[in-house]
Amino acid sequence: MTQHDETKQSSLYGQGGHSGKLPVAKAEDVEFSEELADDADRIAAERARQADARAEQQ
């Protein structure tokens, strides 16, 4: 790990490198095509929506 990486990690997670709250990613650049999706894709998309909702509540 480079010094830059260590500094970046420290700023994200605090001095000790760990925190109870991690940053929540928003607006990922992921394209989802309902026409091309199979059942596994639809299940994964629903699980992602549920996870996002839980993360926003915390």
PDBQT receptor file of N, H, CA, C and O in Angstrom, charges set to zero:
ATOM      1  N   MET A   1       0.861  -1.182   0.000  1.00  0.00    +0.000 N 
ATOM      2  CA  MET A   1       0.000   0.000   0.000  1.00  0.00    +0.000 C 
ATOM      3  C   MET A   1       0.895   1.229   0.000  1.00  0.00    +0.000 C 
ATOM      4  O   MET A   1       1.837   1.329   0.786  1.00  0.00    +0.000 OA
ATOM      5  N   THR A   2       0.592   2.150  -0.881  1.00  0.00    +0.000 N 
ATOM      6  H   THR A   2      -0.173   2.068  -1.520  1.00  0.00    +0.000 HD
ATOM      7  CA  THR A   2       1.394   3.365  -0.969  1.00  0.00    +0.000 C 
ATOM      8  C   THR A   2       0.965   4.344   0.107  1.00  0.00    +0.000 C 
ATOM      9  O   THR A   2      -0.078   4.173   0.737  1.00  0.00    +0.000 OA
ATOM     10  N   GLN A   3       1.771   5.363   0.311  1.00  0.00    +0.000 N 
ATOM     11  H   GLN A   3       2.619   5.502  -0.201  1.00  0.00    +0.000 HD
ATOM     12  CA  GLN A   3       1.433   6.381   1.294  1.00  0.00    +0.000 C 
ATOM     13  C   GLN A   3       0.140   7.077   0.901  1.00  0.00    +0.000 C 
ATOM     14  O   GLN A   3      -0.680   7.395   1.763  1.00  0.00    +0.000 OA
ATOM     15  N   HIS A   4      -0.054   7.319  -0.405  1.00  0.00    +0.000 N 
ATOM     16  H   HIS A   4       0.612   7.060  -1.105  1.00  0.00    +0.000 HD
ATOM     17  CA  HIS A   4      -1.296   7.952  -0.870  1.00  0.00    +0.000 C 
ATOM     18  C   HIS A   4      -2.497   7.086  -0.499  1.00  0.00    +0.000 C 
ATOM     19  O   HIS A   4      -3.513   7.600  -0.030  1.00  0.00    +0.000 OA
ATOM     20  N   ASP A   5      -2.386   5.766  -0.709  1.00  0.00    +0.000 N 
ATOM     21  H   ASP A   5      -1.561   5.349  -1.090  1.00  0.00    +0.000 HD
ATOM     22  CA  ASP A   5      -3.480   4.862  -0.360  1.00  0.00    +0.000 C 
ATOM     23  C   ASP A   5      -3.763   4.890   1.135  1.00  0.00    +0.000 C 
ATOM     24  O   ASP A   5      -4.922   4.880   1.549  1.00  0.00    +0.000 OA
ATOM     25  N   GLU A   6      -2.712   4.924   1.944  1.00  0.00    +0.000 N 
ATOM     26  H   GLU A   6      -1.770   4.932   1.608  1.00  0.00    +0.000 HD
ATOM     27  CA  GLU A   6      -2.889   4.958   3.390  1.00  0.00    +0.000 C 
ATOM     28  C   GLU A   6      -3.586   6.243   3.819  1.00  0.00    +0.000 C 
ATOM     29  O   GLU A   6      -4.451   6.220   4.694  1.00  0.00    +0.000 OA
ATOM     30  N   THR A   7      -3.213   7.367   3.205  1.00  0.00    +0.000 N 
ATOM     31  H   THR A   7      -2.510   7.386   2.494  1.00  0.00    +0.000 HD
ATOM     32  CA  THR A   7      -3.844   8.651   3.528  1.00  0.00    +0.000 C 
ATOM     33  C   THR A   7      -5.308   8.627   3.124  1.00  0.00    +0.000 C 
ATOM     34  O   THR A   7      -6.168   9.088   3.873  1.00  0.00    +0.000 OA
ATOM     35  N   LYS A   8      -5.594   8.095   1.952  1.00  0.00    +0.000 N 
ATOM     36  H   LYS A   8      -4.895   7.720   1.343  1.00  0.00    +0.000 HD
ATOM     37  CA  LYS A   8      -6.970   8.000   1.471  1.00  0.00    +0.000 C 
ATOM     38  C   LYS A   8      -7.789   7.122   2.406  1.00  0.00    +0.000 C 
ATOM     39  O   LYS A   8      -8.912   7.488   2.754  1.00  0.00    +0.000 OA
ATOM     40  N   GLN A   9      -7.259   5.971   2.822  1.00  0.00    +0.000 N 
ATOM     41  H   GLN A   9      -6.348   5.673   2.539  1.00  0.00    +0.000 HD
ATOM     42  CA  GLN A   9      -7.966   5.076   3.723  1.00  0.00    +0.000 C 
ATOM     43  C   GLN A   9      -8.196   5.750   5.064  1.00  0.00    +0.000 C 
ATOM     44  O   GLN A   9      -9.275   5.621   5.643  1.00  0.00    +0.000 OA
ATOM     45  N   SER A  10      -7.205   6.463   5.564  1.00  0.00    +0.000 N 
ATOM     46  H   SER A  10      -6.329   6.568   5.094  1.00  0.00    +0.000 HD
ATOM     47  CA  SER A  10      -7.335   7.151   6.837  1.00  0.00    +0.000 C 
ATOM     48  C   SER A  10      -8.448   8.184   6.788  1.00  0.00    +0.000 C 
ATOM     49  O   SER A  10      -9.215   8.318   7.741  1.00  0.00    +0.000 OA
ATOM     50  N   SER A  11      -8.542   8.918   5.680  1.00  0.00    +0.000 N 
ATOM     51  H   SER A  11      -7.919   8.809   4.906  1.00  0.00    +0.000 HD
ATOM     52  CA  SER A  11      -9.579   9.941   5.592  1.00  0.00    +0.000 C 
ATOM     53  C   SER A  11     -10.967   9.326   5.472  1.00  0.00    +0.000 C 
ATOM     54  O   SER A  11     -11.946   9.934   5.905  1.00  0.00    +0.000 OA
ATOM     55  N   LEU A  12     -11.071   8.140   4.898  1.00  0.00    +0.000 N 
ATOM     56  H   LEU A  12     -10.276   7.646   4.546  1.00  0.00    +0.000 HD
ATOM     57  CA  LEU A  12     -12.375   7.484   4.775  1.00  0.00    +0.000 C 
ATOM     58  C   LEU A  12     -12.824   6.856   6.090  1.00  0.00    +0.000 C 
ATOM     59  O   LEU A  12     -14.001   6.932   6.442  1.00  0.00    +0.000 OA
ATOM     60  N   TYR A  13     -11.911   6.246   6.807  1.00  0.00    +0.000 N 
ATOM     61  H   TYR A  13     -10.955   6.185   6.521  1.00  0.00    +0.000 HD
ATOM     62  CA  TYR A  13     -12.282   5.433   7.955  1.00  0.00    +0.000 C 
ATOM     63  C   TYR A  13     -11.803   5.974   9.295  1.00  0.00    +0.000 C 
ATOM     64  O   TYR A  13     -11.985   5.310  10.316  1.00  0.00    +0.000 OA
ATOM     65  N   GLY A  14     -11.214   7.126   9.324  1.00  0.00    +0.000 N 
ATOM     66  H   GLY A  14     -11.067   7.665   8.496  1.00  0.00    +0.000 HD
ATOM     67  CA  GLY A  14     -10.725   7.684  10.578  1.00  0.00    +0.000 C 
ATOM     68  C   GLY A  14      -9.280   7.298  10.812  1.00  0.00    +0.000 C 
ATOM     69  O   GLY A  14      -8.680   6.600   9.995  1.00  0.00    +0.000 OA
ATOM     70  N   GLN A  15      -8.721   7.746  11.915  1.00  0.00    +0.000 N 
ATOM     71  H   GLN A  15      -9.209   8.313  12.579  1.00  0.00    +0.000 HD
ATOM     72  CA  GLN A  15      -7.303   7.539  12.191  1.00  0.00    +0.000 C 
ATOM     73  C   GLN A  15      -6.925   6.067  12.277  1.00  0.00    +0.000 C 
ATOM     74  O   GLN A  15      -5.862   5.679  11.792  1.00  0.00    +0.000 OA
ATOM     75  N   GLY A  16      -7.766   5.243  12.881  1.00  0.00    +0.000 N 
ATOM     76  H   GLY A  16      -8.629   5.558  13.276  1.00  0.00    +0.000 HD
ATOM     77  CA  GLY A  16      -7.430   3.838  13.080  1.00  0.00    +0.000 C 
ATOM     78  C   GLY A  16      -7.624   2.988  11.846  1.00  0.00    +0.000 C 
ATOM     79  O   GLY A  16      -7.242   1.818  11.843  1.00  0.00    +0.000 OA
ATOM     80  N   GLY A  17      -8.205   3.539  10.802  1.00  0.00    +0.000 N 
ATOM     81  H   GLY A  17      -8.515   4.489  10.804  1.00  0.00    +0.000 HD
ATOM     82  CA  GLY A  17      -8.425   2.762   9.607  1.00  0.00    +0.000 C 
ATOM     83  C   GLY A  17      -9.732   1.991   9.621  1.00  0.00    +0.000 C 
ATOM     84  O   GLY A  17     -10.045   1.304   8.648  1.00  0.00    +0.000 OA
ATOM     85  N   HIS A  18     -10.511   2.084  10.705  1.00  0.00    +0.000 N 
ATOM     86  H   HIS A  18     -10.257   2.641  11.495  1.00  0.00    +0.000 HD
ATOM     87  CA  HIS A  18     -11.769   1.357  10.805  1.00  0.00    +0.000 C 
ATOM     88  C   HIS A  18     -12.830   2.269  11.393  1.00  0.00    +0.000 C 
ATOM     89  O   HIS A  18     -12.537   3.160  12.190  1.00  0.00    +0.000 OA
ATOM     90  N   SER A  19     -14.049   2.032  10.992  1.00  0.00    +0.000 N 
ATOM     91  H   SER A  19     -14.287   1.307  10.345  1.00  0.00    +0.000 HD
ATOM     92  CA  SER A  19     -15.154   2.816  11.522  1.00  0.00    +0.000 C 
ATOM     93  C   SER A  19     -16.413   1.984  11.468  1.00  0.00    +0.000 C 
ATOM     94  O   SER A  19     -16.519   1.063  10.658  1.00  0.00    +0.000 OA
ATOM     95  N   GLY A  20     -17.363   2.296  12.318  1.00  0.00    +0.000 N 
ATOM     96  H   GLY A  20     -17.278   3.044  12.976  1.00  0.00    +0.000 HD
ATOM     97  CA  GLY A  20     -18.633   1.605  12.285  1.00  0.00    +0.000 C 
ATOM     98  C   GLY A  20     -19.461   1.997  11.077  1.00  0.00    +0.000 C 
ATOM     99  O   GLY A  20     -20.306   1.221  10.629  1.00  0.00    +0.000 OA
ATOM    100  N   LYS A  21     -19.235   3.181  10.547  1.00  0.00    +0.000 N 
ATOM    101  H   LYS A  21     -18.549   3.810  10.911  1.00  0.00    +0.000 HD
ATOM    102  CA  LYS A  21     -19.990   3.641   9.386  1.00  0.00    +0.000 C 
ATOM    103  C   LYS A  21     -19.059   3.812   8.205  1.00  0.00    +0.000 C 
ATOM    104  O   LYS A  21     -18.119   4.606   8.250  1.00  0.00    +0.000 OA
ATOM    105  N   LEU A  22     -19.325   3.060   7.145  1.00  0.00    +0.000 N 
ATOM    106  H   LEU A  22     -20.089   2.416   7.109  1.00  0.00    +0.000 HD
ATOM    107  CA  LEU A  22     -18.540   3.176   5.934  1.00  0.00    +0.000 C 
ATOM    108  C   LEU A  22     -19.251   4.116   4.968  1.00  0.00    +0.000 C 
ATOM    109  O   LEU A  22     -20.465   4.294   5.068  1.00  0.00    +0.000 OA
ATOM    110  N   PRO A  23     -18.530   4.709   4.050  1.00  0.00    +0.000 N 
ATOM    111  CA  PRO A  23     -19.181   5.577   3.072  1.00  0.00    +0.000 C 
ATOM    112  C   PRO A  23     -20.158   4.777   2.213  1.00  0.00    +0.000 C 
ATOM    113  O   PRO A  23     -19.891   3.625   1.869  1.00  0.00    +0.000 OA
ATOM    114  N   VAL A  24     -21.271   5.382   1.876  1.00  0.00    +0.000 N 
ATOM    115  H   VAL A  24     -21.488   6.317   2.155  1.00  0.00    +0.000 HD
ATOM    116  CA  VAL A  24     -22.288   4.727   1.059  1.00  0.00    +0.000 C 
ATOM    117  C   VAL A  24     -22.179   5.264  -0.362  1.00  0.00    +0.000 C 
ATOM    118  O   VAL A  24     -22.252   6.471  -0.592  1.00  0.00    +0.000 OA
ATOM    119  N   ALA A  25     -22.006   4.360  -1.297  1.00  0.00    +0.000 N 
ATOM    120  H   ALA A  25     -21.946   3.379  -1.110  1.00  0.00    +0.000 HD
ATOM    121  CA  ALA A  25     -21.903   4.761  -2.706  1.00  0.00    +0.000 C 
ATOM    122  C   ALA A  25     -23.290   5.053  -3.255  1.00  0.00    +0.000 C 
ATOM    123  O   ALA A  25     -24.253   4.348  -2.953  1.00  0.00    +0.000 OA
ATOM    124  N   LYS A  26     -23.378   6.077  -4.046  1.00  0.00    +0.000 N 
ATOM    125  H   LYS A  26     -22.596   6.650  -4.292  1.00  0.00    +0.000 HD
ATOM    126  CA  LYS A  26     -24.638   6.455  -4.685  1.00  0.00    +0.000 C 
ATOM    127  C   LYS A  26     -24.391   6.655  -6.166  1.00  0.00    +0.000 C 
ATOM    128  O   LYS A  26     -23.282   6.984  -6.586  1.00  0.00    +0.000 OA
ATOM    129  N   ALA A  27     -25.419   6.454  -6.940  1.00  0.00    +0.000 N 
ATOM    130  H   ALA A  27     -26.320   6.186  -6.598  1.00  0.00    +0.000 HD
ATOM    131  CA  ALA A  27     -25.405   6.748  -8.376  1.00  0.00    +0.000 C 
ATOM    132  C   ALA A  27     -24.263   6.045  -9.106  1.00  0.00    +0.000 C 
ATOM    133  O   ALA A  27     -23.537   6.665  -9.882  1.00  0.00    +0.000 OA
ATOM    134  N   GLU A  28     -24.113   4.754  -8.852  1.00  0.00    +0.000 N 
ATOM    135  H   GLU A  28     -24.703   4.251  -8.221  1.00  0.00    +0.000 HD
ATOM    136  CA  GLU A  28     -23.107   4.002  -9.591  1.00  0.00    +0.000 C 
ATOM    137  C   GLU A  28     -23.484   3.996 -11.067  1.00  0.00    +0.000 C 
ATOM    138  O   GLU A  28     -24.665   3.980 -11.413  1.00  0.00    +0.000 OA
ATOM    139  N   ASP A  29     -22.490   4.007 -11.918  1.00  0.00    +0.000 N 
ATOM    140  H   ASP A  29     -21.531   4.019 -11.636  1.00  0.00    +0.000 HD
ATOM    141  CA  ASP A  29     -22.719   4.019 -13.356  1.00  0.00    +0.000 C 
ATOM    142  C   ASP A  29     -22.870   2.587 -13.850  1.00  0.00    +0.000 C 
ATOM    143  O   ASP A  29     -21.952   2.025 -14.447  1.00  0.00    +0.000 OA
ATOM    144  N   VAL A  30     -24.039   2.004 -13.596  1.00  0.00    +0.000 N 
ATOM    145  H   VAL A  30     -24.785   2.461 -13.112  1.00  0.00    +0.000 HD
ATOM    146  CA  VAL A  30     -24.322   0.631 -13.991  1.00  0.00    +0.000 C 
ATOM    147  C   VAL A  30     -25.595   0.640 -14.829  1.00  0.00    +0.000 C 
ATOM    148  O   VAL A  30     -26.621   1.184 -14.421  1.00  0.00    +0.000 OA
ATOM    149  N   GLU A  31     -25.510   0.042 -15.982  1.00  0.00    +0.000 N 
ATOM    150  H   GLU A  31     -24.676  -0.400 -16.313  1.00  0.00    +0.000 HD
ATOM    151  CA  GLU A  31     -26.679  -0.015 -16.861  1.00  0.00    +0.000 C 
ATOM    152  C   GLU A  31     -27.405  -1.339 -16.650  1.00  0.00    +0.000 C 
ATOM    153  O   GLU A  31     -26.782  -2.401 -16.656  1.00  0.00    +0.000 OA
ATOM    154  N   PHE A  32     -28.708  -1.276 -16.465  1.00  0.00    +0.000 N 
ATOM    155  H   PHE A  32     -29.214  -0.413 -16.460  1.00  0.00    +0.000 HD
ATOM    156  CA  PHE A  32     -29.519  -2.470 -16.272  1.00  0.00    +0.000 C 
ATOM    157  C   PHE A  32     -30.546  -2.514 -17.396  1.00  0.00    +0.000 C 
ATOM    158  O   PHE A  32     -31.299  -1.561 -17.597  1.00  0.00    +0.000 OA
ATOM    159  N   SER A  33     -30.572  -3.604 -18.114  1.00  0.00    +0.000 N 
ATOM    160  H   SER A  33     -29.960  -4.378 -17.951  1.00  0.00    +0.000 HD
ATOM    161  CA  SER A  33     -31.516  -3.761 -19.214  1.00  0.00    +0.000 C 
ATOM    162  C   SER A  33     -32.553  -4.803 -18.825  1.00  0.00    +0.000 C 
ATOM    163  O   SER A  33     -32.235  -5.987 -18.717  1.00  0.00    +0.000 OA
ATOM    164  N   GLU A  34     -33.774  -4.375 -18.618  1.00  0.00    +0.000 N 
ATOM    165  H   GLU A  34     -34.033  -3.413 -18.705  1.00  0.00    +0.000 HD
ATOM    166  CA  GLU A  34     -34.850  -5.294 -18.253  1.00  0.00    +0.000 C 
ATOM    167  C   GLU A  34     -35.053  -6.342 -19.359  1.00  0.00    +0.000 C 
ATOM    168  O   GLU A  34     -35.381  -7.493 -19.072  1.00  0.00    +0.000 OA
ATOM    169  N   GLU A  35     -34.860  -5.941 -20.606  1.00  0.00    +0.000 N 
ATOM    170  H   GLU A  35     -34.593  -5.006 -20.839  1.00  0.00    +0.000 HD
ATOM    171  CA  GLU A  35     -35.059  -6.869 -21.726  1.00  0.00    +0.000 C 
ATOM    172  C   GLU A  35     -34.033  -8.004 -21.719  1.00  0.00    +0.000 C 
ATOM    173  O   GLU A  35     -34.344  -9.127 -22.115  1.00  0.00    +0.000 OA
ATOM    174  N   LEU A  36     -32.819  -7.712 -21.270  1.00  0.00    +0.000 N 
ATOM    175  H   LEU A  36     -32.566  -6.799 -20.948  1.00  0.00    +0.000 HD
ATOM    176  CA  LEU A  36     -31.752  -8.717 -21.277  1.00  0.00    +0.000 C 
ATOM    177  C   LEU A  36     -31.607  -9.440 -19.938  1.00  0.00    +0.000 C 
ATOM    178  O   LEU A  36     -30.846 -10.402 -19.835  1.00  0.00    +0.000 OA
ATOM    179  N   ALA A  37     -32.322  -8.989 -18.923  1.00  0.00    +0.000 N 
ATOM    180  H   ALA A  37     -32.940  -8.208 -19.007  1.00  0.00    +0.000 HD
ATOM    181  CA  ALA A  37     -32.168  -9.545 -17.574  1.00  0.00    +0.000 C 
ATOM    182  C   ALA A  37     -32.826 -10.922 -17.461  1.00  0.00    +0.000 C 
ATOM    183  O   ALA A  37     -33.882 -11.179 -18.040  1.00  0.00    +0.000 OA
ATOM    184  N   ASP A  38     -32.172 -11.789 -16.703  1.00  0.00    +0.000 N 
ATOM    185  H   ASP A  38     -31.314 -11.580 -16.233  1.00  0.00    +0.000 HD
ATOM    186  CA  ASP A  38     -32.794 -13.072 -16.375  1.00  0.00    +0.000 C 
ATOM    187  C   ASP A  38     -33.256 -13.018 -14.923  1.00  0.00    +0.000 C 
ATOM    188  O   ASP A  38     -33.140 -11.978 -14.274  1.00  0.00    +0.000 OA
ATOM    189  N   ASP A  39     -33.775 -14.121 -14.413  1.00  0.00    +0.000 N 
ATOM    190  H   ASP A  39     -33.869 -14.966 -14.940  1.00  0.00    +0.000 HD
ATOM    191  CA  ASP A  39     -34.291 -14.131 -13.040  1.00  0.00    +0.000 C 
ATOM    192  C   ASP A  39     -33.216 -13.760 -12.022  1.00  0.00    +0.000 C 
ATOM    193  O   ASP A  39     -33.491 -13.029 -11.071  1.00  0.00    +0.000 OA
ATOM    194  N   ALA A  40     -32.007 -14.255 -12.212  1.00  0.00    +0.000 N 
ATOM    195  H   ALA A  40     -31.784 -14.849 -12.985  1.00  0.00    +0.000 HD
ATOM    196  CA  ALA A  40     -30.922 -13.942 -11.276  1.00  0.00    +0.000 C 
ATOM    197  C   ALA A  40     -30.618 -12.447 -11.274  1.00  0.00    +0.000 C 
ATOM    198  O   ALA A  40     -30.349 -11.868 -10.221  1.00  0.00    +0.000 OA
ATOM    199  N   ASP A  41     -30.659 -11.826 -12.444  1.00  0.00    +0.000 N 
ATOM    200  H   ASP A  41     -30.877 -12.297 -13.299  1.00  0.00    +0.000 HD
ATOM    201  CA  ASP A  41     -30.420 -10.379 -12.532  1.00  0.00    +0.000 C 
ATOM    202  C   ASP A  41     -31.504  -9.605 -11.792  1.00  0.00    +0.000 C 
ATOM    203  O   ASP A  41     -31.209  -8.649 -11.074  1.00  0.00    +0.000 OA
ATOM    204  N   ARG A  42     -32.752 -10.015 -11.966  1.00  0.00    +0.000 N 
ATOM    205  H   ARG A  42     -32.992 -10.792 -12.549  1.00  0.00    +0.000 HD
ATOM    206  CA  ARG A  42     -33.865  -9.321 -11.301  1.00  0.00    +0.000 C 
ATOM    207  C   ARG A  42     -33.778  -9.471  -9.778  1.00  0.00    +0.000 C 
ATOM    208  O   ARG A  42     -34.037  -8.526  -9.033  1.00  0.00    +0.000 OA
ATOM    209  N   ILE A  43     -33.409 -10.674  -9.331  1.00  0.00    +0.000 N 
ATOM    210  H   ILE A  43     -33.198 -11.442  -9.936  1.00  0.00    +0.000 HD
ATOM    211  CA  ILE A  43     -33.247 -10.905  -7.890  1.00  0.00    +0.000 C 
ATOM    212  C   ILE A  43     -32.102 -10.056  -7.346  1.00  0.00    +0.000 C 
ATOM    213  O   ILE A  43     -32.224  -9.455  -6.279  1.00  0.00    +0.000 OA
ATOM    214  N   ALA A  44     -30.989 -10.006  -8.078  1.00  0.00    +0.000 N 
ATOM    215  H   ALA A  44     -30.890 -10.494  -8.945  1.00  0.00    +0.000 HD
ATOM    216  CA  ALA A  44     -29.838  -9.194  -7.644  1.00  0.00    +0.000 C 
ATOM    217  C   ALA A  44     -30.199  -7.718  -7.595  1.00  0.00    +0.000 C 
ATOM    218  O   ALA A  44     -29.788  -7.016  -6.672  1.00  0.00    +0.000 OA
ATOM    219  N   ALA A  45     -30.957  -7.237  -8.568  1.00  0.00    +0.000 N 
ATOM    220  H   ALA A  45     -31.290  -7.808  -9.318  1.00  0.00    +0.000 HD
ATOM    221  CA  ALA A  45     -31.356  -5.828  -8.583  1.00  0.00    +0.000 C 
ATOM    222  C   ALA A  45     -32.252  -5.506  -7.391  1.00  0.00    +0.000 C 
ATOM    223  O   ALA A  45     -32.112  -4.448  -6.778  1.00  0.00    +0.000 OA
ATOM    224  N   GLU A  46     -33.162  -6.404  -7.065  1.00  0.00    +0.000 N 
ATOM    225  H   GLU A  46     -33.275  -7.263  -7.564  1.00  0.00    +0.000 HD
ATOM    226  CA  GLU A  46     -34.040  -6.180  -5.909  1.00  0.00    +0.000 C 
ATOM    227  C   GLU A  46     -33.232  -6.200  -4.606  1.00  0.00    +0.000 C 
ATOM    228  O   GLU A  46     -33.464  -5.378  -3.720  1.00  0.00    +0.000 OA
ATOM    229  N   ARG A  47     -32.296  -7.126  -4.492  1.00  0.00    +0.000 N 
ATOM    230  H   ARG A  47     -32.108  -7.794  -5.212  1.00  0.00    +0.000 HD
ATOM    231  CA  ARG A  47     -31.447  -7.175  -3.295  1.00  0.00    +0.000 C 
ATOM    232  C   ARG A  47     -30.631  -5.895  -3.172  1.00  0.00    +0.000 C 
ATOM    233  O   ARG A  47     -30.440  -5.392  -2.065  1.00  0.00    +0.000 OA
ATOM    234  N   ALA A  48     -30.152  -5.366  -4.279  1.00  0.00    +0.000 N 
ATOM    235  H   ALA A  48     -30.307  -5.774  -5.178  1.00  0.00    +0.000 HD
ATOM    236  CA  ALA A  48     -29.386  -4.113  -4.252  1.00  0.00    +0.000 C 
ATOM    237  C   ALA A  48     -30.265  -2.956  -3.800  1.00  0.00    +0.000 C 
ATOM    238  O   ALA A  48     -29.827  -2.117  -3.012  1.00  0.00    +0.000 OA
ATOM    239  N   ARG A  49     -31.509  -2.901  -4.293  1.00  0.00    +0.000 N 
ATOM    240  H   ARG A  49     -31.865  -3.582  -4.933  1.00  0.00    +0.000 HD
ATOM    241  CA  ARG A  49     -32.427  -1.837  -3.851  1.00  0.00    +0.000 C 
ATOM    242  C   ARG A  49     -32.687  -1.938  -2.344  1.00  0.00    +0.000 C 
ATOM    243  O   ARG A  49     -32.708  -0.925  -1.644  1.00  0.00    +0.000 OA
ATOM    244  N   GLN A  50     -32.884  -3.158  -1.855  1.00  0.00    +0.000 N 
ATOM    245  H   GLN A  50     -32.868  -3.980  -2.424  1.00  0.00    +0.000 HD
ATOM    246  CA  GLN A  50     -33.110  -3.351  -0.418  1.00  0.00    +0.000 C 
ATOM    247  C   GLN A  50     -31.884  -2.945   0.395  1.00  0.00    +0.000 C 
ATOM    248  O   GLN A  50     -32.018  -2.316   1.445  1.00  0.00    +0.000 OA
ATOM    249  N   ALA A  51     -30.700  -3.296  -0.077  1.00  0.00    +0.000 N 
ATOM    250  H   ALA A  51     -30.591  -3.807  -0.930  1.00  0.00    +0.000 HD
ATOM    251  CA  ALA A  51     -29.463  -2.926   0.626  1.00  0.00    +0.000 C 
ATOM    252  C   ALA A  51     -29.282  -1.412   0.649  1.00  0.00    +0.000 C 
ATOM    253  O   ALA A  51     -28.884  -0.851   1.670  1.00  0.00    +0.000 OA
ATOM    254  N   ASP A  52     -29.573  -0.751  -0.467  1.00  0.00    +0.000 N 
ATOM    255  H   ASP A  52     -29.898  -1.207  -1.295  1.00  0.00    +0.000 HD
ATOM    256  CA  ASP A  52     -29.481   0.713  -0.510  1.00  0.00    +0.000 C 
ATOM    257  C   ASP A  52     -30.434   1.343   0.495  1.00  0.00    +0.000 C 
ATOM    258  O   ASP A  52     -30.076   2.302   1.180  1.00  0.00    +0.000 OA
ATOM    259  N   ALA A  53     -31.648   0.805   0.584  1.00  0.00    +0.000 N 
ATOM    260  H   ALA A  53     -31.939   0.027   0.028  1.00  0.00    +0.000 HD
ATOM    261  CA  ALA A  53     -32.636   1.344   1.528  1.00  0.00    +0.000 C 
ATOM    262  C   ALA A  53     -32.152   1.173   2.965  1.00  0.00    +0.000 C 
ATOM    263  O   ALA A  53     -32.300   2.081   3.784  1.00  0.00    +0.000 OA
ATOM    264  N   ARG A  54     -31.571   0.007   3.274  1.00  0.00    +0.000 N 
ATOM    265  H   ARG A  54     -31.451  -0.730   2.609  1.00  0.00    +0.000 HD
ATOM    266  CA  ARG A  54     -31.050  -0.219   4.635  1.00  0.00    +0.000 C 
ATOM    267  C   ARG A  54     -29.906   0.728   4.935  1.00  0.00    +0.000 C 
ATOM    268  O   ARG A  54     -29.830   1.271   6.037  1.00  0.00    +0.000 OA
ATOM    269  N   ALA A  55     -29.011   0.941   3.976  1.00  0.00    +0.000 N 
ATOM    270  H   ALA A  55     -29.072   0.500   3.080  1.00  0.00    +0.000 HD
ATOM    271  CA  ALA A  55     -27.856   1.814   4.186  1.00  0.00    +0.000 C 
ATOM    272  C   ALA A  55     -28.292   3.252   4.418  1.00  0.00    +0.000 C 
ATOM    273  O   ALA A  55     -27.681   3.964   5.215  1.00  0.00    +0.000 OA
ATOM    274  N   GLU A  56     -29.337   3.684   3.734  1.00  0.00    +0.000 N 
ATOM    275  H   GLU A  56     -29.833   3.106   3.087  1.00  0.00    +0.000 HD
ATOM    276  CA  GLU A  56     -29.826   5.053   3.916  1.00  0.00    +0.000 C 
ATOM    277  C   GLU A  56     -30.474   5.248   5.278  1.00  0.00    +0.000 C 
ATOM    278  O   GLU A  56     -30.465   6.361   5.804  1.00  0.00    +0.000 OA
ATOM    279  N   GLN A  57     -31.032   4.204   5.857  1.00  0.00    +0.000 N 
ATOM    280  H   GLN A  57     -31.040   3.300   5.430  1.00  0.00    +0.000 HD
ATOM    281  CA  GLN A  57     -31.690   4.302   7.165  1.00  0.00    +0.000 C 
ATOM    282  C   GLN A  57     -30.694   4.436   8.299  1.00  0.00    +0.000 C 
ATOM    283  O   GLN A  57     -31.033   4.968   9.356  1.00  0.00    +0.000 OA
ATOM    284  N   GLN A  58     -29.475   3.967   8.105  1.00  0.00    +0.000 N 
ATOM    285  H   GLN A  58     -29.199   3.534   7.246  1.00  0.00    +0.000 HD
ATOM    286  CA  GLN A  58     -28.484   3.953   9.198  1.00  0.00    +0.000 C 
ATOM    287  C   GLN A  58     -27.858   5.276   9.405  1.00  0.00    +0.000 C 
ATOM    288  O   GLN A  58     -27.009   5.426  10.283  1.00  0.00    +0.000 OA
TER     289      GLN A  58
